[in-house]
Amino acid sequence: MWGITGLAFIAVYREVFETVLFYQSLLTQTTSSQQLAVLSGFGTAVVLLIILAWLMIKYSIKLPIARFFSTTTYLLLALSFILAGKGIMALQEAAIISITPLPIEFNIAWLGINSTWQGIIMQLSILICSSALLFKPWLKKK
């Protein structure tokens, strides 16, 4: 029990530390006229988190856990697809990974899709692995 408690504490402490570092860097890069927008965004996020926490506590007995986790699984898979593409683009901009362009040039920024072989291969591998994970139970039934 103490091990789980310690792990939970470290996980929460790490997230809080990352949040503080994020806002610290965000506030150092803003001008005085932009600081109000950052603080209002922070306040809005706090209010939304309080409302979400209250709703989850109030309706937690009725919350279908299986459906909740299956939905968040899809969201995490989509997020991994997007972040992998953006990560490859960032590594290419930093000249850590070479850039091999595709014959066709395109860019879908909100999905993290760029016209390089490295990004497309990474995102295709995530799609293939995600599809295998999602269709594995379905294939076992057949």
C-alpha positions as CSV (number, residue, x, y, z in Angstrom):
1,M,0.0,0.0,0.0
2,W,2.9,2.4,0.8
3,G,4.4,1.7,-2.6
4,I,1.3,2.6,-4.4
5,T,0.9,5.7,-2.3
6,G,4.5,6.7,-3.0
7,L,4.1,6.1,-6.7
8,A,0.8,8.1,-6.8
9,F,2.5,11.0,-4.9
10,I,5.5,11.0,-7.3
11,A,3.2,11.0,-10.3
12,V,1.1,13.9,-9.1
13,Y,4.1,15.8,-7.9
14,R,5.8,15.4,-11.3
15,E,2.7,16.6,-13.1
16,V,2.4,19.7,-10.8
17,F,6.1,20.4,-11.3
18,E,5.7,20.2,-15.1
19,T,2.7,22.5,-14.9
20,V,4.6,25.0,-12.9
21,L,7.5,24.9,-15.3
22,F,5.2,25.3,-18.3
23,Y,3.5,28.4,-16.8
24,Q,6.8,29.8,-15.7
25,S,8.2,29.6,-19.2
26,L,4.9,30.8,-20.7
27,L,4.8,33.9,-18.4
28,T,8.5,34.8,-19.2
29,Q,7.7,34.8,-22.9
30,T,4.6,37.0,-22.7
31,T,4.4,40.7,-22.7
32,S,2.5,42.5,-20.0
33,S,-0.6,42.9,-22.2
34,Q,-0.6,39.1,-22.8
35,Q,-0.3,38.1,-19.2
36,L,-4.0,38.8,-18.6
37,A,-4.9,36.3,-21.3
38,V,-2.6,33.6,-19.8
39,L,-4.0,34.2,-16.3
40,S,-7.6,34.1,-17.5
41,G,-6.9,30.9,-19.4
42,F,-5.4,29.4,-16.2
43,G,-8.4,30.5,-14.2
44,T,-10.8,29.1,-16.8
45,A,-8.9,25.7,-16.7
46,V,-9.1,25.6,-12.9
47,V,-12.8,26.3,-12.9
48,L,-13.4,23.6,-15.6
49,L,-11.3,21.1,-13.6
50,I,-13.3,21.8,-10.5
51,I,-16.6,21.3,-12.3
52,L,-15.3,18.1,-13.9
53,A,-14.0,16.8,-10.6
54,W,-17.4,17.6,-9.0
55,L,-19.3,15.8,-11.8
56,M,-17.0,12.8,-11.6
57,I,-17.4,12.5,-7.8
58,K,-21.2,13.1,-8.0
59,Y,-21.8,10.6,-10.8
60,S,-18.9,8.2,-10.2
61,I,-21.2,5.4,-9.2
62,K,-23.1,5.7,-12.5
63,L,-19.9,6.2,-14.6
64,P,-19.4,3.3,-17.0
65,I,-15.7,2.6,-16.4
66,A,-15.3,0.3,-19.3
67,R,-16.8,2.8,-21.8
68,F,-14.7,5.6,-20.2
69,F,-11.4,3.8,-20.6
70,S,-12.3,2.6,-24.1
71,T,-13.0,6.2,-25.1
72,T,-9.8,7.5,-23.6
73,T,-7.9,4.7,-25.3
74,Y,-9.0,6.0,-28.7
75,L,-8.1,9.6,-27.6
76,L,-4.7,8.5,-26.5
77,L,-4.1,6.6,-29.8
78,A,-5.0,9.7,-31.8
79,L,-2.8,11.8,-29.6
80,S,0.1,9.5,-30.1
81,F,-0.4,9.7,-33.8
82,I,-0.4,13.5,-33.8
83,L,2.5,13.9,-31.3
84,A,4.7,11.4,-33.2
85,G,4.3,13.4,-36.4
86,K,5.0,16.7,-34.6
87,G,7.9,15.1,-32.8
88,I,9.5,14.0,-36.0
89,M,9.0,17.4,-37.5
90,A,10.7,19.0,-34.5
91,L,13.6,16.6,-34.7
92,Q,14.0,17.4,-38.4
93,E,14.0,21.1,-37.7
94,A,16.7,20.6,-35.1
95,A,18.7,18.6,-37.7
96,I,18.8,15.5,-35.5
97,I,16.8,13.4,-38.1
98,S,17.4,13.8,-41.8
99,I,14.6,15.1,-44.0
100,T,13.7,12.9,-47.0
101,P,10.7,14.5,-48.7
102,L,7.9,12.6,-50.4
103,P,7.3,13.2,-54.2
104,I,4.1,15.1,-53.2
105,E,4.3,18.1,-50.9
106,F,1.5,18.5,-48.3
107,N,1.1,19.6,-44.7
108,I,-1.7,18.9,-42.3
109,A,-0.5,20.7,-39.2
110,W,-3.3,19.9,-36.8
111,L,-2.8,16.2,-37.4
112,G,1.0,16.4,-37.4
113,I,1.2,15.1,-40.9
114,N,4.1,16.4,-43.1
115,S,5.3,15.2,-46.4
116,T,8.5,13.4,-45.3
117,W,9.2,9.7,-45.4
118,Q,10.3,9.7,-41.7
119,G,7.1,11.2,-40.4
120,I,4.8,9.1,-42.7
121,I,6.6,5.9,-41.7
122,M,6.3,6.7,-38.0
123,Q,2.7,7.6,-38.2
124,L,1.9,4.6,-40.4
125,S,3.6,2.3,-37.9
126,I,1.5,3.9,-35.1
127,L,-1.7,3.3,-37.2
128,I,-0.7,-0.3,-37.9
129,C,0.1,-1.0,-34.2
130,S,-3.1,0.8,-33.0
131,S,-5.2,-1.1,-35.5
132,A,-3.7,-4.4,-34.4
133,L,-4.5,-3.6,-30.8
134,L,-8.0,-2.5,-31.5
135,F,-8.9,-5.4,-33.8
136,K,-7.2,-8.1,-31.8
137,P,-10.3,-8.9,-29.7
138,W,-12.5,-8.8,-32.8
139,L,-10.2,-11.2,-34.6
140,K,-10.1,-13.6,-31.6
141,K,-13.9,-13.9,-31.7
142,K,-13.9,-15.0,-35.3
